[in-house]
Amino acid sequence: MTGSTRPDRVVLITGASSGIGAALAREFARCGFALVLVARRVDRLTTLRDELVRTGGRALAVKADVTSEQELVEAFEQAHRAFGRVDIVIANAGFGVRGAFSSLTLDDYRRQFETNVFGALRTIALGLDALTRTKGIAVLMGSVAGHVALPRLSPYAMSKFALRAFAESLRAELAPSGVAVVLISPGLVESEFRRVDNRSVFHPDYIDPYPAWLQLSADRAARQMVRAILKRRREAVITLHGKIVVWLARHAPGFFSLLLRRMRRS
C-alpha cells in the first residue's frame, strides 16, 4: 500500500492469489480501485500486491481462509483500518470436488460446501454493514455449473446451484438498502482451478484436460466481469460456450440431455 490518501472506492476479493481472483484485482486496479487481496497463499498475495503497487495501484494483502470466520473478521478490520470503507465484496474463493457419486463420501460434499457455499456466506455476511454504508455491490462467483449439472461434478454443481439461489434471494432482500447483488457465472476460463484436488491441495504439475484454445484468458474474462459488476447487473455468464450451454439447458433441455449422454459414450 502506498501513500496515506484514502481512495474513493475499495474492493475486497477472496481467492485473490491466482486465476480469476488475481485477474479481477489487476482489472479493478486499472479502473482506479484500491484492493484488499484475501487468500491463503501469502507468497502469491504479496507478489500480486507488489505488482499492483509498482504500477501505481493501492493494495493490501491479507492472509485468510474463508472457512475461518475469525480470519475473515480480521481481513475486514484491516481493510477498514487501511482504507476506511469497502464498496465491493467479491466472494471468489472456491474449488471443485470431482468424481462419481459412488466414489465420494459425505465428507467430500461437506468440504465442498464449507468453502464454496459457507465461505461465500461468511464473506458477504461480514461485509454487509460496510456495503450498506456505501450502497455497494456484493458479488458471488457462481459458474455455468450452477445452471447445468454435469456428470462427476455433483458436489461442485450443487455448491454453485446453491450460490445462485442465494444470489436470487439476497438480491430481493438487499434492494431496499441500495446494495446490489451480482452473480458471475464463468464457463471455461484459464485458471488453476483444475489443478486443485478434492481436498483443496494445489498440484502445479497437473495437466489441464481442456485445451488452451477452449479457455477464455483470465484477463479477458476479468474485463467482462468488471464491466458487469460496475453496471450492477443481476448475472453475467462469461464465455460464449458458457452462454450457449446455459441457453440450451434452459430452452432445449431434452436436446441438451441427449448431447450429454452422447458425450459420456464417446
Secondary structure, DSSP 8 states (H G I E B T S, - for coil): ---S---S-EEEEESTTSHHHHHHHHHHHHTT-EEEEEES-HHHHHHHHHHHHHTT-EEEEEE--TT-HHHHHHHHHHHHHHHS--SEEEE-------S-GGG--HHHHHHHHIIIIIHHHHHHHHHHHHHHHHT-EEEEE--GGGT---TT-HHHHHHHHHHHHHHHHHHHHHGGGT-EEEEEEE-SBSSSGGGB-TTS-B-TT---SS-GGGSB-HHHHHHHHHHHHHTT-SEEEESHHHHHHHHHHHH-HHHHHHHHHHHHH-
